[in-house]
Protein backbone atom coordinates (compact mmCIF):
# COMPACT_ATOMS: atom_id res chain seq x y z
CA UNK A 1 0.00 0.00 0.00
CA UNK A 2 1.51 3.29 -1.11
CA UNK A 3 1.30 5.83 1.70
CA UNK A 4 3.34 8.74 0.36
CA UNK A 5 1.35 11.45 -1.47
CA UNK A 6 2.74 14.39 -3.48
CA UNK A 7 1.20 17.14 -1.36
CA UNK A 8 -1.24 17.91 1.45
CA UNK A 9 -4.25 18.44 -0.81
CA UNK A 10 -3.72 15.04 -2.42
CA UNK A 11 -3.26 13.35 0.96
CA UNK A 12 -6.54 14.78 2.25
CA UNK A 13 -8.50 14.14 -0.92
CA UNK A 14 -11.79 12.41 -0.12
CA UNK A 15 -11.31 12.68 3.66
CA UNK A 16 -12.75 16.12 4.43
CA UNK A 17 -16.40 17.03 4.97
CA UNK A 18 -18.37 19.67 6.84
CA UNK A 19 -19.05 18.98 10.51
CA UNK A 20 -16.24 16.46 10.95
CA UNK A 21 -14.07 15.97 14.04
CA UNK A 22 -10.29 16.35 13.69
CA UNK A 23 -7.52 15.56 16.19
CA UNK A 24 -4.50 17.81 15.58
CA UNK A 25 -1.09 17.18 17.07
CA UNK A 26 1.49 19.66 18.29
CA UNK A 27 2.33 21.87 21.23
CA UNK A 28 2.08 25.61 20.70
CA UNK A 29 3.66 26.13 17.29
CA UNK A 30 5.99 23.16 17.81
CA UNK A 31 5.23 19.97 15.93
CA UNK A 32 2.06 21.23 14.26
CA UNK A 33 0.98 19.84 10.85
CA UNK A 34 1.34 23.16 9.01
CA UNK A 35 0.89 21.92 5.45
CA UNK A 36 -2.18 19.86 6.32
CA UNK A 37 -3.76 22.80 8.17
CA UNK A 38 -3.18 24.99 5.11
CA UNK A 39 -4.84 22.37 2.90
CA UNK A 40 -7.85 22.14 5.22
CA UNK A 41 -8.17 25.92 5.10
CA UNK A 42 -7.99 25.89 1.30
CA UNK A 43 -10.64 23.14 1.08
CA UNK A 44 -13.27 25.42 2.63
CA UNK A 45 -14.80 22.76 4.93
CA UNK A 46 -16.76 24.28 7.83
CA UNK A 47 -18.40 23.34 11.11
CA UNK A 48 -15.28 21.56 12.30
CA UNK A 49 -14.75 20.19 15.79
CA UNK A 50 -11.04 20.17 16.54
CA UNK A 51 -9.32 18.51 19.49
CA UNK A 52 -5.93 20.09 20.04
CA UNK A 53 -3.88 21.21 23.03
CA UNK A 54 -4.16 24.77 21.77
CA UNK A 55 -5.39 26.66 18.73
CA UNK A 56 -2.10 28.09 17.57
CA UNK A 57 -1.74 31.85 17.65
CA UNK A 58 -3.43 34.56 15.63
CA UNK A 59 -2.90 33.73 11.98
CA UNK A 60 -0.65 30.72 12.59
CA UNK A 61 -1.40 27.03 13.01
CA UNK A 62 -5.04 26.30 13.80
CA UNK A 63 -5.46 30.05 14.24
CA UNK A 64 -5.78 30.16 10.44
CA UNK A 65 -8.94 28.03 10.60
CA UNK A 66 -10.37 30.19 13.36
CA UNK A 67 -9.74 33.31 11.30
CA UNK A 68 -11.70 31.87 8.36
CA UNK A 69 -14.56 30.73 10.67
CA UNK A 70 -14.17 27.07 9.72
CA UNK A 71 -14.14 25.84 13.33
CA UNK A 72 -17.39 25.43 15.25
CA UNK A 73 -15.95 23.82 18.39
CA UNK A 74 -12.55 23.48 20.05
CA UNK A 75 -11.61 20.83 22.62
CA UNK A 76 -8.48 22.37 24.14
CA UNK A 77 -6.50 22.91 27.30
CA UNK A 78 -4.43 26.04 26.61
CA UNK A 79 -5.77 28.94 24.58
CA UNK A 80 -4.10 31.97 26.11
CA UNK A 81 -2.08 33.12 23.10
CA UNK A 82 -4.90 33.51 20.60
CA UNK A 83 -6.88 36.75 20.67
CA UNK A 84 -9.23 35.63 17.89
CA UNK A 85 -10.00 32.46 19.84
CA UNK A 86 -10.83 34.64 22.87
CA UNK A 87 -13.00 36.98 20.84
CA UNK A 88 -15.01 34.21 19.20
CA UNK A 89 -15.50 32.38 22.49
CA UNK A 90 -16.64 35.45 24.42
CA UNK A 91 -18.99 36.52 21.62
CA UNK A 92 -20.58 33.06 21.46
CA UNK A 93 -19.34 32.33 17.93
CA UNK A 94 -17.18 29.40 19.04
CA UNK A 95 -18.08 26.50 21.32
CA UNK A 96 -15.22 25.56 23.63
CA UNK A 97 -14.74 22.45 25.75
CA UNK A 98 -11.88 23.18 28.13
CA UNK A 99 -9.97 20.08 29.19
CA UNK A 100 -6.94 19.73 31.50
CA UNK A 101 -3.83 18.99 29.47
CA UNK A 102 -3.11 15.51 30.83
CA UNK A 103 -6.79 14.58 30.61
CA UNK A 104 -6.91 15.66 26.97
CA UNK A 105 -3.90 13.50 26.13
CA UNK A 106 -5.46 10.53 27.93
CA UNK A 107 -8.86 11.05 26.30
CA UNK A 108 -7.21 10.77 22.88
CA UNK A 109 -5.05 7.82 23.93
CA UNK A 110 -8.12 6.09 25.34
CA UNK A 111 -10.12 6.71 22.19
CA UNK A 112 -7.35 5.20 20.11
CA UNK A 113 -7.18 2.17 22.40
CA UNK A 114 -10.92 1.53 22.17
CA UNK A 115 -11.60 2.70 25.74
CA UNK A 116 -14.86 4.69 25.83
CA UNK A 117 -14.18 6.41 29.16
CA UNK A 118 -12.07 6.53 32.31
CA UNK A 119 -12.19 8.03 35.79
CA UNK A 120 -9.73 10.69 36.98
CA UNK A 121 -9.30 12.94 40.01
CA UNK A 122 -8.22 15.85 37.83
CA UNK A 123 -10.93 18.51 37.87
CA UNK A 124 -12.91 17.17 40.82
CA UNK A 125 -14.65 20.03 42.60
CA UNK A 126 -14.07 22.48 39.74
CA UNK A 127 -15.99 23.66 36.67
CA UNK A 128 -14.32 20.82 34.76
CA UNK A 129 -16.56 18.38 36.66
CA UNK A 130 -19.84 20.11 35.80
CA UNK A 131 -22.31 17.70 34.24
CA UNK A 132 -19.99 14.70 34.54
CA UNK A 133 -20.56 11.49 36.45
CA UNK A 134 -18.78 11.35 39.81
CA UNK A 135 -17.86 8.03 41.38
CA UNK A 136 -16.01 7.12 44.56
CA UNK A 137 -13.02 4.80 44.62
CA UNK A 138 -11.43 4.06 48.01
CA UNK A 139 -13.37 6.92 49.55
CA UNK A 140 -12.25 9.56 47.01
CA UNK A 141 -14.19 11.22 44.19
CA UNK A 142 -13.31 10.72 40.54
CA UNK A 143 -15.00 12.13 37.44
CA UNK A 144 -15.78 10.23 34.26
CA UNK A 145 -14.06 11.49 31.13
CA UNK A 146 -14.99 10.18 27.69
CA UNK A 147 -12.41 8.98 25.20
CA UNK A 148 -12.10 11.02 22.00
CA UNK A 149 -12.54 9.36 18.64
CA UNK A 150 -12.08 11.56 15.57
CA UNK A 151 -12.89 11.23 11.88
CA UNK A 152 -9.36 12.35 11.02
CA UNK A 153 -6.00 12.84 12.74
CA UNK A 154 -3.43 15.24 11.35
CA UNK A 155 0.06 15.04 12.83
CA UNK A 156 3.62 16.25 12.25
CA UNK A 157 6.59 13.88 12.43
CA UNK A 158 10.32 14.22 12.03
CA UNK A 159 11.34 11.14 10.07
CA UNK A 160 9.37 8.24 8.61
CA UNK A 161 10.09 5.22 6.49
CA UNK A 162 8.08 4.33 3.42
CA UNK A 163 5.84 2.04 5.50
CA UNK A 164 4.79 4.94 7.74
CA UNK A 165 6.83 4.00 10.83
CA UNK A 166 7.46 7.39 12.34
CA UNK A 167 9.77 9.25 14.70
CA UNK A 168 9.10 12.54 16.49
CA UNK A 169 11.78 14.96 17.60
CA UNK A 170 11.90 16.39 21.12
CA UNK A 171 8.99 18.71 22.00
CA UNK A 172 7.31 17.97 18.66
CA UNK A 173 6.40 14.57 20.14
CA UNK A 174 3.88 16.26 22.48
CA UNK A 175 0.30 15.28 21.61
CA UNK A 176 1.19 13.95 18.15
CA UNK A 177 1.34 10.34 19.27
CA UNK A 178 -2.02 10.11 21.09
CA UNK A 179 -3.73 12.25 18.46
CA UNK A 180 -2.52 9.89 15.74
CA UNK A 181 -4.20 6.86 17.29
CA UNK A 182 -7.48 8.67 18.04
CA UNK A 183 -8.43 9.20 14.41
CA UNK A 184 -10.13 6.66 12.19
CA UNK A 185 -7.68 7.83 9.52
CA UNK A 186 -4.30 9.41 10.30
CA UNK A 187 -2.46 11.64 7.84
CA UNK A 188 1.11 12.61 8.74
CA UNK A 189 3.44 15.23 7.39
CA UNK A 190 7.13 14.63 7.99
CA UNK A 191 10.43 16.28 7.30
CA UNK A 192 12.09 13.26 5.72
CA UNK A 193 11.15 9.83 4.35
CA UNK A 194 13.75 7.04 4.31
CA UNK A 195 13.58 3.50 2.87
CA UNK A 196 11.73 0.88 4.88
CA UNK A 197 14.13 -0.85 7.24
CA UNK A 198 16.37 2.20 7.69
CA UNK A 199 14.99 3.08 11.14
CA UNK A 200 15.97 1.26 14.31
CA UNK A 201 12.85 -0.70 15.38
CA UNK A 202 13.50 0.29 19.00
CA UNK A 203 13.42 3.98 18.01
CA UNK A 204 9.97 3.97 16.39
CA UNK A 205 7.56 6.27 18.23
CA UNK A 206 4.47 5.55 16.11
CA UNK A 207 4.08 2.25 14.24
CA UNK A 208 3.19 2.55 10.58
CA UNK A 209 -0.08 0.66 11.04
CA UNK A 210 -1.58 3.89 12.39
CA UNK A 211 -0.44 6.07 9.47
CA UNK A 212 -2.56 5.75 6.36
CA UNK A 213 -1.19 8.66 4.31
CA UNK A 214 1.96 10.80 4.41
CA UNK A 215 3.52 13.84 2.80
CA UNK A 216 6.93 15.46 3.01
CA UNK A 217 6.30 18.99 4.23
CA UNK A 218 9.88 20.28 4.44
CA UNK A 219 11.36 22.81 4.35
CA UNK A 220 9.80 24.58 7.33
CA UNK A 221 10.23 28.10 8.64
CA UNK A 222 10.59 27.72 12.40
CA UNK A 223 8.22 30.16 14.05
CA UNK A 224 8.61 31.45 17.61
CA UNK A 225 5.55 32.36 19.68
CA UNK A 226 7.41 34.79 21.94
CA UNK A 227 10.78 36.33 21.20
CA UNK A 228 12.29 37.87 24.33
CA UNK A 229 15.62 39.69 24.11
CA UNK A 230 17.40 42.05 26.45
CA UNK A 231 17.89 45.67 25.46
CA UNK A 232 21.25 46.19 23.85
CA UNK A 233 23.46 48.52 25.89
CA UNK A 234 24.87 51.64 24.20
CA UNK A 235 28.37 51.05 22.83
CA UNK A 236 29.86 53.63 25.20
CA UNK A 237 28.35 52.00 28.29
CA UNK A 238 29.52 48.54 27.20
CA UNK A 239 33.06 49.84 26.63
CA UNK A 240 33.11 51.51 30.04
CA UNK A 241 32.19 48.31 31.82
CA UNK A 242 35.30 46.62 30.46
CA UNK A 243 37.67 49.20 32.01
N, C-alpha and C positions, 0 to 999 in steps of 0.2 A: 504494500500500500504506500503510494507516494504521499508524503506529508508536506513537503516543501512547496510553497506557492510563490509566484513571482512578486507579489506585493500584497498589502493589507486588504485592498478592495477585493482582490481575487480570493484571499483566504476567508473572507467573511461572506462571500457570495452565497446566497441562499439561506443564511443563518439568521439574518436580522428581520425583525418585524415589530410593529408598534405594540407597546404594552408589555414587552418582554422584560425578564429579570436578568441582570448581568452582574457577575462577580468580577471585580477589577483588582488586580494585585498592585503592590507598591506601598511606599511609606513616604508621605510628603511628595516630593518630586523625584524621589529615589526609587528606581526599579519600576517605574510606571510604563505601561504599554503605549507609548506615545503614538506610534504609527497606526495602531489599531483604533485608538481614540479618535485620531484624525479621520480615519475611514468611516467610523460610526457617525461622526459629525457630518461628513460629506453625504452619507446615505440619506439623511433627513428623517430617520426613524424618530418617533416621539413617544411620550407616555412611558418612558423607561423607569424601571426600578433598579437602582444600582447599589450593591453592597460593596463598600470600600472603606478602608480606615479613615480616609479623608476625601475631600473633593478637589484636591489640587489647590491652586491659588487662582486669583482672578486672571482669566485668559490663558491659563496653562493647565495641562492635565485634564482631569474631569471638569475643571472650571470652564473649559471650552463648551462642553455640552450644557452646562448650566446657563451660560451666556446666550446660547441659541434656543433655550427653553425646551430642550429635548428630554429633560429629566423631570419626572413627576414625583418621585420619591427617592430619598437617600437613606440607606441604613449605614450609619457611620459612628465613629467614636470621637474623632477630633476634627473640628471644622473651624478653628479659630483664625485661620489665615485667609479666609475667603469672604470678602465683603459682599459679593453678589449672592453667595449662599445665604449669608445673614439677612440680606435684604429680602430675598424671595421667601425665606422661612418666616420672617416677622410679618410680611405682608400677606401670608397665607397662600402664596403661589406654589410653594414647595412643601410636600409632606416629608417629615423627618422622623426617623426612628433612631434615637440615640442609644448606643450600645457600648458598654465598657470594652476597652480594647481587647483584653484577654478573652472576654466572653464572645466578642465578634469573631476572633480567630477560631475559637472552639466551636461556635455555631457552624462555621463553614467546614471545619474539619469533620464535625459530626455529620453534616449533610452529605459530605463525600463518602463517609464510612457507612451510610445507610442507617444512621442513628437519628430518629425523629425528634428527640429532645433529651435534655439532661438537667440535673439540678445543680445549682451553684449558690454559694453564700454571697457572691458579689452582687451588690445592689439591694440586698435585704434592708428594709426600713427606709428606702429612698424612693424617689420618683421612678426609678428604673423598675421597681417591683409593681407599679400600679397595673392592675388588671391581670396580673400573672398568678398562677397557682402557687401557693406556699405550702410546703410540706416539712414536717419535722423529721430529722434524723439524729438519733442520740441526743435528743433534747434541744437541738438547735434548728433554726429556720433556714430553709433553702427555697429558692424560687426556680420555677421551671422555665427553661429557655428552649426555644425550638431550633432545631437544626435548619440551616439555610441550603436550599437546593435551587440552583439557577438554570435558566435556559442556556446560558453561555458564560464561559469564563474567558477573560482576556488577561494574559500575564506577560511579564518581561523576564527573559532569562539572559544569562551571560553566554554560555556555550552549549550547544546541543550536537548530538550526532544525527545522522540521517534517519534513524529510527525514532527520534523524538526524545531520547534520554537526555535529561537536561540538568545543567548546573547553574546555580545562582552565585552571585558574588557579593559577599559581605552584607551590608544593610539592604541591598536589593532583594535579599531572600525574604525579608519581612512581608508577610501576608501573601506572597505569590504562591507558595506551596499549598496552603489550605484552600485558597481561592481556586486553584487549578482543579482540585479534586471535587469541588462543590458544583461544578457546572456539568450539565449533560454532555456538552461539547466544549473542549478547551482548545483555544487558539493561542499560540505563543509567538512572540517576536523575540529574536535573539540577536546577539552581536556577531556570532560566528557559528557556522555549521561545519563539523568535521566528519570524516567517514565513520560508519558504524564500526565499533570495536576500538576506536581511538581513545575512548574515555575509560579511566579506571572504574570498574564496576563498584568499588567501594566509595567512589567519590560522586556517585549519581544522587542528586537531591530529589529529582522527580522522575520516576520511571516513564518510559515512552508510551506505555499503555494508556496513560492519561492524556497524552497530547495527540490530538487528531489532525491539526494543521499547524504549519509554522511559516514564518517569513524571517528573512534577515533584514533587520531594521537599521543597521549601522550605515553610515556614521551618525553619532549622536552629539548634540551640543549640550554639554552638561550645564544644567541650570541650577542656580543657588537661590533658595527661598529668601534668606537673609544674608546680606553681606555686611559684616561689621568690621570696620578698620579704625585704627586710632588716627587722630589728627596728626599730620606730619608737622614736626617742629620747624620753625624758620631756620634757615641755614646758619645764621649768625648765632642763634641759641645753641644749636647742636655743636658748632665749633667751640663755643665757650665751655661747654660741659666736658670737653676733652682736655682742657688746660689743667 
